[in-house]
Amino acid sequence: MPIVVKLDVVLAERKMKSKDLAARIGITEANLSLLKSGKVKGVRFATLEAICEALDCQPGDLLVYRPEGGATP
């Protein structure tokens, strides 16, 4: 998939556990895990906003576009 979710990296940089983020933004740990693994087809802007607020980051810190074929932008 050309969109890579880097949520796990940002969580590690902020020294925050997935469990704590899920509780803070009001989603289940299971849904956050699916988002971290990139197994979701979409994310609501409200959820993205809550994640960015909780982690003090920008959407671009969480999502990276990598074209098919493995080339890095």
C-alpha positions in Angstrom: 0.0 0.0 0.0 1.5 3.4 -0.9 0.4 5.1 2.3 2.5 4.0 5.3 1.3 4.7 8.9 4.2 5.7 11.2 2.1 5.9 14.3 4.2 3.4 16.1 7.3 5.5 15.5 5.7 8.7 16.8 4.4 6.8 19.8 7.9 5.6 20.6 9.4 9.1 20.1 6.8 10.4 22.6 7.4 7.5 25.0 3.6 6.9 25.0 1.9 3.5 25.0 -0.8 2.6 22.5 -3.1 1.8 25.5 -2.6 5.3 26.9 -3.2 7.0 23.5 -6.4 4.9 22.8 -7.8 6.0 26.2 -6.9 9.6 25.7 -8.5 9.9 22.3 -11.5 7.7 23.0 -11.0 4.7 20.7 -10.4 1.0 21.4 -7.0 -0.4 21.6 -8.0 -2.9 18.9 -8.9 0.0 16.5 -5.7 1.8 17.3 -3.8 -1.4 16.6 -5.5 -1.7 13.2 -4.6 1.9 12.4 -1.0 1.4 13.5 -0.6 -1.7 11.3 -2.1 0.1 8.2 -5.0 -2.4 8.0 -7.7 0.3 7.8 -9.1 1.7 4.6 -9.6 5.1 6.1 -9.4 7.3 9.1 -11.8 10.0 10.3 -10.4 13.5 10.4 -11.7 13.8 13.9 -9.6 10.8 14.9 -6.6 12.1 13.1 -7.0 15.4 14.8 -7.3 13.8 18.2 -4.1 11.7 17.6 -2.2 14.8 16.4 -3.4 16.8 19.4 -2.5 14.0 21.9 1.0 13.4 20.3 1.7 17.1 19.5 2.4 16.3 15.8 1.2 17.0 12.3 -0.6 14.5 10.0 2.5 14.3 7.9 4.4 12.9 10.9 2.0 10.0 10.9 1.4 9.2 7.3 4.0 8.8 4.5 3.4 8.2 0.8 5.6 5.6 -0.8 4.8 4.9 -4.5 4.3 1.3 -5.6 7.6 -0.3 -6.5 9.4 0.7 -3.4 10.8 4.1 -4.5 11.1 6.5 -1.6 9.9 10.1 -2.2 
